[in-house]
Amino acid sequence: MTWPFDQAPNCATFVTRGVIESNNPILFVSHDEDDHGWQFHDTLDAQADDARIVCLSHVLDIDPTMRDLADLPPGWVAWRQDENSPWQRELAPPEVYET
C-alpha cells in the first residue's frame, strides 16, 4: 500500500498522551503550516505537557482511519465531535500557530 502522507513514516509526530496512554480517540488533527508536521490530539484544548512524540507510522497503527486525513493541506486542521462523527476541515485560524 502506498504511503499517503507528505512526511516519511518515521517522521516525529506529536500525539497527545490520552491517545497513547488511554487509547482515547483522535478528535483533532493539525497539519502544521511552517514545517508540514502533523499533530494528533484527543481534545481540542491540548496543552504542551500532554504532548508525546511518536513516528507518523505509529499513528496509523493506533488509528488506521487517519489515512483519510493524509490529504489535509499544510496550515489546515480537522476535527470531529467523537470517533463516530464525520471530520470537519478548515484553514487553521491564525491563533493556532501563534507562539
Jmol script that loads the backbone (N, CA, C; Angstrom):
load data "model"
ATOM      1  N   MET A   1       0.843  -1.175   0.000  1.00  0.00           N
ATOM      2  CA  MET A   1       0.000   0.000   0.000  1.00  0.00           C
ATOM      3  C   MET A   1       0.893   1.246   0.000  1.00  0.00           C
ATOM      4  N   THR A   2       0.522   2.242  -0.762  1.00  0.00           N
ATOM      5  CA  THR A   2       1.288   3.467  -0.890  1.00  0.00           C
ATOM      6  C   THR A   2       1.182   4.308   0.379  1.00  0.00           C
ATOM      7  N   TRP A   3       2.312   4.881   0.778  1.00  0.00           N
ATOM      8  CA  TRP A   3       2.330   5.753   1.952  1.00  0.00           C
ATOM      9  C   TRP A   3       1.577   7.038   1.609  1.00  0.00           C
ATOM     10  N   PRO A   4       0.564   7.431   2.397  1.00  0.00           N
ATOM     11  CA  PRO A   4      -0.301   8.541   1.992  1.00  0.00           C
ATOM     12  C   PRO A   4       0.133   9.942   2.426  1.00  0.00           C
ATOM     13  N   PHE A   5       1.003  10.037   3.423  1.00  0.00           N
ATOM     14  CA  PHE A   5       1.344  11.341   3.994  1.00  0.00           C
ATOM     15  C   PHE A   5       2.504  12.011   3.267  1.00  0.00           C
ATOM     16  N   ASP A   6       2.604  13.330   3.431  1.00  0.00           N
ATOM     17  CA  ASP A   6       3.695  14.090   2.811  1.00  0.00           C
ATOM     18  C   ASP A   6       4.976  14.037   3.634  1.00  0.00           C
ATOM     19  N   GLN A   7       4.943  13.403   4.773  1.00  0.00           N
ATOM     20  CA  GLN A   7       6.113  13.190   5.621  1.00  0.00           C
ATOM     21  C   GLN A   7       6.413  11.692   5.665  1.00  0.00           C
ATOM     22  N   ALA A   8       7.662  11.354   5.916  1.00  0.00           N
ATOM     23  CA  ALA A   8       8.089   9.946   5.944  1.00  0.00           C
ATOM     24  C   ALA A   8       7.444   9.193   7.108  1.00  0.00           C
ATOM     25  N   PRO A   9       7.313   7.881   6.993  1.00  0.00           N
ATOM     26  CA  PRO A   9       6.725   7.085   8.073  1.00  0.00           C
ATOM     27  C   PRO A   9       7.436   7.253   9.415  1.00  0.00           C
ATOM     28  N   ASN A  10       8.746   7.522   9.386  1.00  0.00           N
ATOM     29  CA  ASN A  10       9.496   7.659  10.644  1.00  0.00           C
ATOM     30  C   ASN A  10       9.582   9.109  11.120  1.00  0.00           C
ATOM     31  N   CYS A  11       8.808   9.990  10.519  1.00  0.00           N
ATOM     32  CA  CYS A  11       8.796  11.403  10.916  1.00  0.00           C
ATOM     33  C   CYS A  11       8.251  11.541  12.342  1.00  0.00           C
ATOM     34  N   ALA A  12       8.932  12.342  13.153  1.00  0.00           N
ATOM     35  CA  ALA A  12       8.459  12.606  14.520  1.00  0.00           C
ATOM     36  C   ALA A  12       7.146  13.379  14.450  1.00  0.00           C
ATOM     37  N   THR A  13       6.168  12.911  15.199  1.00  0.00           N
ATOM     38  CA  THR A  13       4.818  13.441  15.162  1.00  0.00           C
ATOM     39  C   THR A  13       4.311  13.642  16.587  1.00  0.00           C
ATOM     40  N   PHE A  14       3.628  14.751  16.820  1.00  0.00           N
ATOM     41  CA  PHE A  14       3.053  14.997  18.140  1.00  0.00           C
ATOM     42  C   PHE A  14       1.704  14.299  18.273  1.00  0.00           C
ATOM     43  N   VAL A  15       1.543  13.609  19.387  1.00  0.00           N
ATOM     44  CA  VAL A  15       0.295  12.941  19.741  1.00  0.00           C
ATOM     45  C   VAL A  15       0.052  13.242  21.213  1.00  0.00           C
ATOM     46  N   THR A  16      -1.187  13.495  21.583  1.00  0.00           N
ATOM     47  CA  THR A  16      -1.456  13.744  22.998  1.00  0.00           C
ATOM     48  C   THR A  16      -1.398  12.441  23.784  1.00  0.00           C
ATOM     49  N   ARG A  17      -1.042  12.596  25.032  1.00  0.00           N
ATOM     50  CA  ARG A  17      -0.834  11.408  25.873  1.00  0.00           C
ATOM     51  C   ARG A  17      -2.103  10.582  26.024  1.00  0.00           C
ATOM     52  N   GLY A  18      -3.277  11.226  25.957  1.00  0.00           N
ATOM     53  CA  GLY A  18      -4.529  10.471  26.053  1.00  0.00           C
ATOM     54  C   GLY A  18      -4.693   9.466  24.933  1.00  0.00           C
ATOM     55  N   VAL A  19      -4.190   9.795  23.758  1.00  0.00           N
ATOM     56  CA  VAL A  19      -4.246   8.877  22.622  1.00  0.00           C
ATOM     57  C   VAL A  19      -3.315   7.705  22.869  1.00  0.00           C
ATOM     58  N   ILE A  20      -2.113   7.992  23.345  1.00  0.00           N
ATOM     59  CA  ILE A  20      -1.099   6.950  23.558  1.00  0.00           C
ATOM     60  C   ILE A  20      -1.364   6.126  24.815  1.00  0.00           C
ATOM     61  N   GLU A  21      -1.634   6.808  25.922  1.00  0.00           N
ATOM     62  CA  GLU A  21      -1.705   6.129  27.216  1.00  0.00           C
ATOM     63  C   GLU A  21      -3.099   5.620  27.580  1.00  0.00           C
ATOM     64  N   SER A  22      -4.146   6.234  27.043  1.00  0.00           N
ATOM     65  CA  SER A  22      -5.508   5.854  27.429  1.00  0.00           C
ATOM     66  C   SER A  22      -6.359   5.370  26.265  1.00  0.00           C
ATOM     67  N   ASN A  23      -5.758   5.263  25.093  1.00  0.00           N
ATOM     68  CA  ASN A  23      -6.478   4.829  23.893  1.00  0.00           C
ATOM     69  C   ASN A  23      -7.682   5.703  23.573  1.00  0.00           C
ATOM     70  N   ASN A  24      -7.597   6.996  23.891  1.00  0.00           N
ATOM     71  CA  ASN A  24      -8.661   7.924  23.543  1.00  0.00           C
ATOM     72  C   ASN A  24      -8.674   8.114  22.029  1.00  0.00           C
ATOM     73  N   PRO A  25      -9.841   8.365  21.462  1.00  0.00           N
ATOM     74  CA  PRO A  25      -9.890   8.587  20.013  1.00  0.00           C
ATOM     75  C   PRO A  25      -9.258   9.920  19.628  1.00  0.00           C
ATOM     76  N   ILE A  26      -8.712   9.966  18.439  1.00  0.00           N
ATOM     77  CA  ILE A  26      -8.167  11.211  17.902  1.00  0.00           C
ATOM     78  C   ILE A  26      -9.345  12.056  17.432  1.00  0.00           C
ATOM     79  N   LEU A  27      -9.431  13.280  17.964  1.00  0.00           N
ATOM     80  CA  LEU A  27     -10.550  14.175  17.650  1.00  0.00           C
ATOM     81  C   LEU A  27     -10.114  15.461  16.958  1.00  0.00           C
ATOM     82  N   PHE A  28      -8.815  15.739  16.949  1.00  0.00           N
ATOM     83  CA  PHE A  28      -8.300  16.959  16.330  1.00  0.00           C
ATOM     84  C   PHE A  28      -6.974  16.641  15.656  1.00  0.00           C
ATOM     85  N   VAL A  29      -6.830  17.074  14.407  1.00  0.00           N
ATOM     86  CA  VAL A  29      -5.606  16.842  13.641  1.00  0.00           C
ATOM     87  C   VAL A  29      -5.161  18.172  13.060  1.00  0.00           C
ATOM     88  N   SER A  30      -3.876  18.437  13.164  1.00  0.00           N
ATOM     89  CA  SER A  30      -3.293  19.650  12.598  1.00  0.00           C
ATOM     90  C   SER A  30      -2.158  19.254  11.664  1.00  0.00           C
ATOM     91  N   HIS A  31      -2.170  19.853  10.473  1.00  0.00           N
ATOM     92  CA  HIS A  31      -1.062  19.696   9.535  1.00  0.00           C
ATOM     93  C   HIS A  31      -0.372  21.057   9.513  1.00  0.00           C
ATOM     94  N   ASP A  32       0.712  21.153  10.232  1.00  0.00           N
ATOM     95  CA  ASP A  32       1.350  22.436  10.507  1.00  0.00           C
ATOM     96  C   ASP A  32       1.839  23.130   9.245  1.00  0.00           C
ATOM     97  N   GLU A  33       1.584  24.427   9.204  1.00  0.00           N
ATOM     98  CA  GLU A  33       1.941  25.223   8.042  1.00  0.00           C
ATOM     99  C   GLU A  33       3.450  25.415   7.901  1.00  0.00           C
ATOM    100  N   ASP A  34       4.139  25.637   9.022  1.00  0.00           N
ATOM    101  CA  ASP A  34       5.558  26.003   8.959  1.00  0.00           C
ATOM    102  C   ASP A  34       6.473  24.861   8.533  1.00  0.00           C
ATOM    103  N   ASP A  35       6.296  23.696   9.101  1.00  0.00           N
ATOM    104  CA  ASP A  35       7.208  22.588   8.813  1.00  0.00           C
ATOM    105  C   ASP A  35       6.512  21.353   8.235  1.00  0.00           C
ATOM    106  N   HIS A  36       5.224  21.481   7.964  1.00  0.00           N
ATOM    107  CA  HIS A  36       4.403  20.394   7.420  1.00  0.00           C
ATOM    108  C   HIS A  36       4.300  19.214   8.382  1.00  0.00           C
ATOM    109  N   GLY A  37       4.615  19.445   9.665  1.00  0.00           N
ATOM    110  CA  GLY A  37       4.471  18.405  10.674  1.00  0.00           C
ATOM    111  C   GLY A  37       3.006  18.099  10.953  1.00  0.00           C
ATOM    112  N   TRP A  38       2.798  16.996  11.629  1.00  0.00           N
ATOM    113  CA  TRP A  38       1.440  16.548  11.950  1.00  0.00           C
ATOM    114  C   TRP A  38       1.270  16.476  13.461  1.00  0.00           C
ATOM    115  N   GLN A  39       0.054  16.768  13.913  1.00  0.00           N
ATOM    116  CA  GLN A  39      -0.314  16.639  15.319  1.00  0.00           C
ATOM    117  C   GLN A  39      -1.661  15.925  15.393  1.00  0.00           C
ATOM    118  N   PHE A  40      -1.776  15.009  16.357  1.00  0.00           N
ATOM    119  CA  PHE A  40      -2.994  14.225  16.539  1.00  0.00           C
ATOM    120  C   PHE A  40      -3.385  14.306  18.009  1.00  0.00           C
ATOM    121  N   HIS A  41      -4.550  14.902  18.280  1.00  0.00           N
ATOM    122  CA  HIS A  41      -4.971  15.167  19.656  1.00  0.00           C
ATOM    123  C   HIS A  41      -6.286  14.460  19.974  1.00  0.00           C
ATOM    124  N   ASP A  42      -6.471  14.183  21.250  1.00  0.00           N
ATOM    125  CA  ASP A  42      -7.740  13.615  21.710  1.00  0.00           C
ATOM    126  C   ASP A  42      -8.670  14.691  22.271  1.00  0.00           C
ATOM    127  N   THR A  43      -8.234  15.937  22.218  1.00  0.00           N
ATOM    128  CA  THR A  43      -9.023  17.048  22.730  1.00  0.00           C
ATOM    129  C   THR A  43      -8.687  18.297  21.921  1.00  0.00           C
ATOM    130  N   LEU A  44      -9.613  19.230  21.885  1.00  0.00           N
ATOM    131  CA  LEU A  44      -9.379  20.467  21.146  1.00  0.00           C
ATOM    132  C   LEU A  44      -8.492  21.435  21.899  1.00  0.00           C
ATOM    133  N   ASP A  45      -8.346  21.244  23.208  1.00  0.00           N
ATOM    134  CA  ASP A  45      -7.571  22.185  24.022  1.00  0.00           C
ATOM    135  C   ASP A  45      -6.349  21.519  24.652  1.00  0.00           C
ATOM    136  N   ALA A  46      -5.631  20.763  23.857  1.00  0.00           N
ATOM    137  CA  ALA A  46      -4.436  20.068  24.351  1.00  0.00           C
ATOM    138  C   ALA A  46      -3.384  21.071  24.811  1.00  0.00           C
ATOM    139  N   GLN A  47      -2.655  20.686  25.821  1.00  0.00           N
ATOM    140  CA  GLN A  47      -1.582  21.503  26.375  1.00  0.00           C
ATOM    141  C   GLN A  47      -0.232  20.890  26.011  1.00  0.00           C
ATOM    142  N   ALA A  48       0.808  21.697  26.015  1.00  0.00           N
ATOM    143  CA  ALA A  48       2.150  21.214  25.666  1.00  0.00           C
ATOM    144  C   ALA A  48       2.591  20.054  26.558  1.00  0.00           C
ATOM    145  N   ASP A  49       2.182  20.067  27.816  1.00  0.00           N
ATOM    146  CA  ASP A  49       2.551  18.986  28.743  1.00  0.00           C
ATOM    147  C   ASP A  49       1.948  17.641  28.340  1.00  0.00           C
ATOM    148  N   ASP A  50       0.907  17.675  27.528  1.00  0.00           N
ATOM    149  CA  ASP A  50       0.241  16.445  27.097  1.00  0.00           C
ATOM    150  C   ASP A  50       0.895  15.819  25.863  1.00  0.00           C
ATOM    151  N   ALA A  51       1.858  16.508  25.274  1.00  0.00           N
ATOM    152  CA  ALA A  51       2.450  16.049  24.016  1.00  0.00           C
ATOM    153  C   ALA A  51       3.388  14.867  24.224  1.00  0.00           C
ATOM    154  N   ARG A  52       3.285  13.928  23.319  1.00  0.00           N
ATOM    155  CA  ARG A  52       4.209  12.810  23.220  1.00  0.00           C
ATOM    156  C   ARG A  52       4.667  12.771  21.762  1.00  0.00           C
ATOM    157  N   ILE A  53       5.830  12.225  21.522  1.00  0.00           N
ATOM    158  CA  ILE A  53       6.350  12.137  20.162  1.00  0.00           C
ATOM    159  C   ILE A  53       6.413  10.671  19.746  1.00  0.00           C
ATOM    160  N   VAL A  54       5.825  10.388  18.597  1.00  0.00           N
ATOM    161  CA  VAL A  54       5.853   9.046  18.022  1.00  0.00           C
ATOM    162  C   VAL A  54       6.130   9.182  16.530  1.00  0.00           C
ATOM    163  N   CYS A  55       6.471   8.090  15.897  1.00  0.00           N
ATOM    164  CA  CYS A  55       6.615   8.077  14.441  1.00  0.00           C
ATOM    165  C   CYS A  55       5.236   8.196  13.805  1.00  0.00           C
ATOM    166  N   LEU A  56       5.176   8.877  12.702  1.00  0.00           N
ATOM    167  CA  LEU A  56       3.914   9.045  11.995  1.00  0.00           C
ATOM    168  C   LEU A  56       3.275   7.690  11.671  1.00  0.00           C
ATOM    169  N   SER A  57       4.086   6.709  11.352  1.00  0.00           N
ATOM    170  CA  SER A  57       3.534   5.377  11.052  1.00  0.00           C
ATOM    171  C   SER A  57       2.817   4.781  12.258  1.00  0.00           C
ATOM    172  N   HIS A  58       3.260   5.131  13.459  1.00  0.00           N
ATOM    173  CA  HIS A  58       2.605   4.613  14.668  1.00  0.00           C
ATOM    174  C   HIS A  58       1.191   5.170  14.803  1.00  0.00           C
ATOM    175  N   VAL A  59       0.966   6.379  14.316  1.00  0.00           N
ATOM    176  CA  VAL A  59      -0.380   6.949  14.349  1.00  0.00           C
ATOM    177  C   VAL A  59      -1.334   6.070  13.550  1.00  0.00           C
ATOM    178  N   LEU A  60      -0.884   5.580  12.396  1.00  0.00           N
ATOM    179  CA  LEU A  60      -1.732   4.686  11.608  1.00  0.00           C
ATOM    180  C   LEU A  60      -1.915   3.333  12.287  1.00  0.00           C
ATOM    181  N   ASP A  61      -0.941   2.905  13.082  1.00  0.00           N
ATOM    182  CA  ASP A  61      -1.113   1.679  13.865  1.00  0.00           C
ATOM    183  C   ASP A  61      -2.205   1.882  14.909  1.00  0.00           C
ATOM    184  N   ILE A  62      -2.224   3.057  15.516  1.00  0.00           N
ATOM    185  CA  ILE A  62      -3.219   3.386  16.537  1.00  0.00           C
ATOM    186  C   ILE A  62      -4.603   3.521  15.915  1.00  0.00           C
ATOM    187  N   ASP A  63      -4.680   4.252  14.808  1.00  0.00           N
ATOM    188  CA  ASP A  63      -5.966   4.514  14.160  1.00  0.00           C
ATOM    189  C   ASP A  63      -5.775   4.575  12.641  1.00  0.00           C
ATOM    190  N   PRO A  64      -6.001   3.465  11.968  1.00  0.00           N
ATOM    191  CA  PRO A  64      -5.799   3.417  10.516  1.00  0.00           C
ATOM    192  C   PRO A  64      -6.673   4.399   9.736  1.00  0.00           C
ATOM    193  N   THR A  65      -7.751   4.883  10.331  1.00  0.00           N
ATOM    194  CA  THR A  65      -8.613   5.831   9.621  1.00  0.00           C
ATOM    195  C   THR A  65      -7.946   7.192   9.452  1.00  0.00           C
ATOM    196  N   MET A  66      -6.832   7.443  10.123  1.00  0.00           N
ATOM    197  CA  MET A  66      -6.122   8.706   9.925  1.00  0.00           C
ATOM    198  C   MET A  66      -5.610   8.838   8.502  1.00  0.00           C
ATOM    199  N   ARG A  67      -5.515   7.712   7.807  1.00  0.00           N
ATOM    200  CA  ARG A  67      -5.144   7.710   6.385  1.00  0.00           C
ATOM    201  C   ARG A  67      -6.099   8.619   5.601  1.00  0.00           C
ATOM    202  N   ASP A  68      -7.359   8.709   6.044  1.00  0.00           N
ATOM    203  CA  ASP A  68      -8.352   9.544   5.371  1.00  0.00           C
ATOM    204  C   ASP A  68      -8.021  11.028   5.443  1.00  0.00           C
ATOM    205  N   LEU A  69      -7.154  11.425   6.372  1.00  0.00           N
ATOM    206  CA  LEU A  69      -6.792  12.826   6.538  1.00  0.00           C
ATOM    207  C   LEU A  69      -5.429  13.162   5.938  1.00  0.00           C
ATOM    208  N   ALA A  70      -4.792  12.206   5.299  1.00  0.00           N
ATOM    209  CA  ALA A  70      -3.451  12.428   4.754  1.00  0.00           C
ATOM    210  C   ALA A  70      -3.418  13.527   3.696  1.00  0.00           C
ATOM    211  N   ASP A  71      -4.556  13.833   3.102  1.00  0.00           N
ATOM    212  CA  ASP A  71      -4.603  14.890   2.092  1.00  0.00           C
ATOM    213  C   ASP A  71      -4.910  16.267   2.693  1.00  0.00           C
ATOM    214  N   LEU A  72      -4.945  16.362   4.015  1.00  0.00           N
ATOM    215  CA  LEU A  72      -5.179  17.650   4.676  1.00  0.00           C
ATOM    216  C   LEU A  72      -4.022  18.587   4.330  1.00  0.00           C
ATOM    217  N   PRO A  73      -4.299  19.733   3.731  1.00  0.00           N
ATOM    218  CA  PRO A  73      -3.207  20.629   3.308  1.00  0.00           C
ATOM    219  C   PRO A  73      -2.456  21.228   4.503  1.00  0.00           C
ATOM    220  N   PRO A  74      -1.192  21.565   4.323  1.00  0.00           N
ATOM    221  CA  PRO A  74      -0.467  22.271   5.383  1.00  0.00           C
ATOM    222  C   PRO A  74      -1.200  23.569   5.734  1.00  0.00           C
ATOM    223  N   GLY A  75      -1.273  23.843   7.030  1.00  0.00           N
ATOM    224  CA  GLY A  75      -1.982  25.025   7.502  1.00  0.00           C
ATOM    225  C   GLY A  75      -3.453  24.777   7.781  1.00  0.00           C
ATOM    226  N   TRP A  76      -3.892  23.546   7.634  1.00  0.00           N
ATOM    227  CA  TRP A  76      -5.290  23.194   7.870  1.00  0.00           C
ATOM    228  C   TRP A  76      -5.418  22.320   9.109  1.00  0.00           C
ATOM    229  N   VAL A  77      -6.616  22.287   9.653  1.00  0.00           N
ATOM    230  CA  VAL A  77      -6.955  21.430  10.783  1.00  0.00           C
ATOM    231  C   VAL A  77      -8.217  20.650  10.447  1.00  0.00           C
ATOM    232  N   ALA A  78      -8.396  19.551  11.157  1.00  0.00           N
ATOM    233  CA  ALA A  78      -9.615  18.749  11.050  1.00  0.00           C
ATOM    234  C   ALA A  78     -10.032  18.355  12.456  1.00  0.00           C
ATOM    235  N   TRP A  79     -11.317  18.261  12.683  1.00  0.00           N
ATOM    236  CA  TRP A  79     -11.823  17.884  13.995  1.00  0.00           C
ATOM    237  C   TRP A  79     -13.150  17.147  13.835  1.00  0.00           C
ATOM    238  N   ARG A  80     -13.500  16.435  14.888  1.00  0.00           N
ATOM    239  CA  ARG A  80     -14.781  15.742  14.942  1.00  0.00           C
ATOM    240  C   ARG A  80     -15.251  15.703  16.390  1.00  0.00           C
ATOM    241  N   GLN A  81     -16.540  15.537  16.592  1.00  0.00           N
ATOM    242  CA  GLN A  81     -17.102  15.535  17.950  1.00  0.00           C
ATOM    243  C   GLN A  81     -16.735  14.265  18.704  1.00  0.00           C
ATOM    244  N   ASP A  82     -16.765  13.136  18.026  1.00  0.00           N
ATOM    245  CA  ASP A  82     -16.415  11.850  18.626  1.00  0.00           C
ATOM    246  C   ASP A  82     -15.939  10.936  17.506  1.00  0.00           C
ATOM    247  N   GLU A  83     -15.529   9.744  17.860  1.00  0.00           N
ATOM    248  CA  GLU A  83     -14.919   8.870  16.859  1.00  0.00           C
ATOM    249  C   GLU A  83     -15.894   8.381  15.788  1.00  0.00           C
ATOM    250  N   ASN A  84     -17.189   8.572  16.002  1.00  0.00           N
ATOM    251  CA  ASN A  84     -18.182   8.168  15.007  1.00  0.00           C
ATOM    252  C   ASN A  84     -18.695   9.329  14.163  1.00  0.00           C
ATOM    253  N   SER A  85     -18.248  10.535  14.456  1.00  0.00           N
ATOM    254  CA  SER A  85     -18.688  11.728  13.731  1.00  0.00           C
ATOM    255  C   SER A  85     -17.822  11.964  12.499  1.00  0.00           C
ATOM    256  N   PRO A  86     -18.386  12.638  11.502  1.00  0.00           N
ATOM    257  CA  PRO A  86     -17.576  12.964  10.323  1.00  0.00           C
ATOM    258  C   PRO A  86     -16.561  14.050  10.642  1.00  0.00           C
ATOM    259  N   TRP A  87     -15.472  14.060   9.910  1.00  0.00           N
ATOM    260  CA  TRP A  87     -14.445  15.077  10.074  1.00  0.00           C
ATOM    261  C   TRP A  87     -14.895  16.383   9.446  1.00  0.00           C
ATOM    262  N   GLN A  88     -14.594  17.466  10.127  1.00  0.00           N
ATOM    263  CA  GLN A  88     -14.758  18.825   9.610  1.00  0.00           C
ATOM    264  C   GLN A  88     -13.358  19.328   9.306  1.00  0.00           C
ATOM    265  N   ARG A  89     -13.209  20.112   8.254  1.00  0.00           N
ATOM    266  CA  ARG A  89     -11.891  20.622   7.862  1.00  0.00           C
ATOM    267  C   ARG A  89     -11.979  22.122   7.620  1.00  0.00           C
ATOM    268  N   GLU A  90     -10.896  22.824   7.977  1.00  0.00           N
ATOM    269  CA  GLU A  90     -10.820  24.250   7.649  1.00  0.00           C
ATOM    270  C   GLU A  90      -9.377  24.728   7.736  1.00  0.00           C
ATOM    271  N   LEU A  91      -9.142  25.850   7.086  1.00  0.00           N
ATOM    272  CA  LEU A  91      -7.863  26.524   7.214  1.00  0.00           C
ATOM    273  C   LEU A  91      -7.714  26.922   8.671  1.00  0.00           C
ATOM    274  N   ALA A  92      -6.568  26.635   9.257  1.00  0.00           N
ATOM    275  CA  ALA A  92      -6.370  26.917  10.681  1.00  0.00           C
ATOM    276  C   ALA A  92      -6.449  28.413  10.950  1.00  0.00           C
ATOM    277  N   PRO A  93      -7.181  28.812  11.991  1.00  0.00           N
ATOM    278  CA  PRO A  93      -7.175  30.225  12.378  1.00  0.00           C
ATOM    279  C   PRO A  93      -5.761  30.636  12.788  1.00  0.00           C
ATOM    280  N   PRO A  94      -5.389  31.891  12.606  1.00  0.00           N
ATOM    281  CA  PRO A  94      -4.018  32.332  12.928  1.00  0.00           C
ATOM    282  C   PRO A  94      -3.575  31.999  14.352  1.00  0.00           C
ATOM    283  N   GLU A  95      -4.478  32.008  15.322  1.00  0.00           N
ATOM    284  CA  GLU A  95      -4.072  31.767  16.710  1.00  0.00           C
ATOM    285  C   GLU A  95      -3.578  30.351  16.943  1.00  0.00           C
ATOM    286  N   VAL A  96      -3.902  29.422  16.058  1.00  0.00           N
ATOM    287  CA  VAL A  96      -3.405  28.052  16.209  1.00  0.00           C
ATOM    288  C   VAL A  96      -1.884  28.032  16.126  1.00  0.00           C
ATOM    289  N   TYR A  97      -1.296  28.900  15.307  1.00  0.00           N
ATOM    290  CA  TYR A  97       0.145  28.876  15.093  1.00  0.00           C
ATOM    291  C   TYR A  97       0.886  30.000  15.800  1.00  0.00           C
ATOM    292  N   GLU A  98       0.187  30.798  16.600  1.00  0.00           N
ATOM    293  CA  GLU A  98       0.873  31.850  17.347  1.00  0.00           C
ATOM    294  C   GLU A  98       1.662  31.229  18.483  1.00  0.00           C
ATOM    295  N   THR A  99       2.816  31.821  18.792  1.00  0.00           N
ATOM    296  CA  THR A  99       3.632  31.312  19.887  1.00  0.00           C
ATOM    297  C   THR A  99       3.657  32.285  21.024  1.00  0.00           C
TER     298      THR A  99
END
end "model"
wireframe off; spacefill off
backbone 0.3
color backbone group
